[in-house]
Amino acid sequence: MTGVYIHIPYCKRKCFYCSFVSFCDFSDMPVYVNCLISEIEKRAKGELIDTVYIGGGTPSVLFSGAIKSIMDTIRTCFSVQKDAEITIEANPDSVTSSFVDECVMSGINRVSMGLQTANNDELSAIGRLHDRDSFENAYKLLRRKGIENINVDLMLGIPNQDTVSAIKSAEYALSLNPEHISIYSLSLEPGCNLYGKYIPNEDLSAELYTVISELLIKRGYERYEVSNFAKFGKLSRHNYKYWTGEDYYGFGTAAHSLLAGIRYENPDNNNDYFSSVEPKKTVLTLQDKTEEFIMLRMRTEVGINLDEFYNKFGYRLDCRKQKEIDYLKSLDLVETGENLRLTDKGFYVMNQIIIRLI
C-alpha cells in the first residue's frame, strides 16, 4: 500500500552533523506550507494510504495551524486507512503543549524525537538545542497528551563519547519505555559544521553498535533493520516501505517519491519549489531495481528471500554470487537458508557486504 512523506525544511539551528536540506530563516514558512498543500492537491490521485510521515528539518517548529492544514489536505486528497500510522518528527526544544494538542487533533499517533545522547556535554558538542531534562519533559508531555507510540533516536560516535557514556544514554532511553529506538552512527558530510573538524572513530562506533544492539535486544526490542529496534508490533510501518520497495509519495522541497518504478526528486531549494519546478524523473532500469532490492533488503533482519529474488529478476542470487556468499559465510557475516541475511557480526559492516553482492 502507498505511503506519504512530507518534508518540512526548517530548523531553529542546524545541528553540527546535519547535511540535510533545512533552513533557519522562517520568513517564507507560510508560503512553503501553501505550496506544499498545492502540490498535494495537484499530484494526489485519491489512493488508499496507510502511512504518513512528516519529517524534516524540524516539523515541530511549524506555526500554529500548519499541521492541521497539511493533514486535512492529505485526508481530502487521499483515502487514509482507518488504522494508518501517522508520524511526525519533533525536537524536544519545540515540543510545546499547543504543538502536541494540534498533533492529536490532526490524528497524528506516532512521534519520533531525537535524544541522541543523555550526556549534556555531548549534546552541546553536536549542536543540539536541548538538554536531558528538556528531552524528558517533552517525552512526558507527549505521554500525558495521549501519544502512545514514540521513537527515540540515539547517536553513536559523538565527540568524547565512550562505551560507558553510550550505555548510560541507552539505559536512560530504555527507562522511558519507548515503543521504538533508532541508533545511528555519526556520519559527517561536506557542508556540515563538524566536517573537517572531527573524524568519528569507526572502530569505536562499531564496538558501541554491538554493545547497544545487544542491550536493546536483551530488553525485548527486536532489531528489524540495521538501525531500528522495536517492541513487538511497533516497527515503523512507513520506513519499512522504503526497505521493501513499496510505493510512496514525497511532498515538499527535496522530497523523493517512488511510484510504479519511477523515482521523482523535487528541487532541493525553496525558490525552485515555490516556482513549481517539476520534479526530476528517473525511470528505474532492471539493474537499478536489482541493486536497490539487494541494498535495501540486506538492511533488514530478514534479508533477501532467495525465491522472491528469483521470481523478480530471473536468476538465483545464491548461484550467481556463490563465491562471494561462501566467502562472507566463512567470515560469519551472512547466513543462508530460504533467505540470505546478515549475522549479528555482519550488521555493522553491512555496506561492504552489499557491495560484494551487487
C-alpha positions, 0 to 999 in steps of 0.5 A: 500500500502507498505511503506519504512523506512530507518534508518540512525544511526548517530548523531553529539551528542546524545541528553540527552533523546535519547535511540535510536540506533545512533552513533557519530563516522562517520568513517564507514558512507560510508560503512553503506550507501553501505550496506544499498543500498545492502540490498535494492537491495537484499530484494526489490521485485519491489512493488508499494510504496507510502511512504518513510521515512528516519529517524534516528539518524540524516539523515541530517548529511549524506555526500554529495551524500548519499541521492541521492544514497539511493533514486535512489536505492529505485526508481530502486528497487521499483515502487514509486507512482507518488504522494508518500510522501517522508520524511526525518528527519533533525536537524536544526544544519545540515540543510545546503543549499547543504543538502536541494538542494540534498533533492529536487533533490532526490524528497524528499517533506516532512521534519520533524525537531525537535524544541522541545522547543523555550526556549534556556535554555531548549534546552541546558538542553536536549542536543540539538545542536541548538538554536531558531534562528538556528531552524528558519533559517533552517525552512526558508531555507527549505521554500525558497528551495521549501519544502512545507510540514514540521513537527515540533516536540515539547517536553513536560516535559523538565527540568524547563519547565512550562505551560507558557514556553510550550505555548510560544514554541507552539505559536512560532511553530504555527507562522511558519505555519507548515503543521504538529506538533508532541508533545511528552512527555519526556520519559527517558530510561536506557542508556540515559544521563538524566536517573537517573538524572531527573524524568519528572513530569507526572502530569505536562506533562499531564496538558501541553498535554491538554493545547497544544492539545487544542491550536493546535486544536483551530488553525485548526490542527486536532489531528489524533493520540495521538501525531500528529496534522495536517492541513487538508490533511497533516497527515503523510501518512507513520506513519499512516501505522504503526497505521493501520497495513499496510505493510512496509519495514525497511532498515538499522541497527535496522530497523523493517519491517512488511510484510504479518504478519511477523515482521523482526528486523535487528541487532541493531549494525553496525558490525552485519549489515555490516556482513549481519546478517539476520534479526530476524523473528517473525511470528505474532500469532492471539493474537499478531495481536489482541493486536497490532490492539487494541494498535495501533488503540486506538492511533488514533482519530478514534479508533477501528471500532467495525465491522472491529474488528469483521470481523478480529478476530471473536468476538465483542470487545464491548461484550467481554470487556463490563465491562471494556468499561462501566467502562472507559465510566463512567470515560469519557475516551472512547466513543462508537458508530460504533467505540470505541475511546478515549475522549479528557480526555482519550488521555493522559492516553491512555496506561492504557486504552489499557491495560484494553482492551487487 
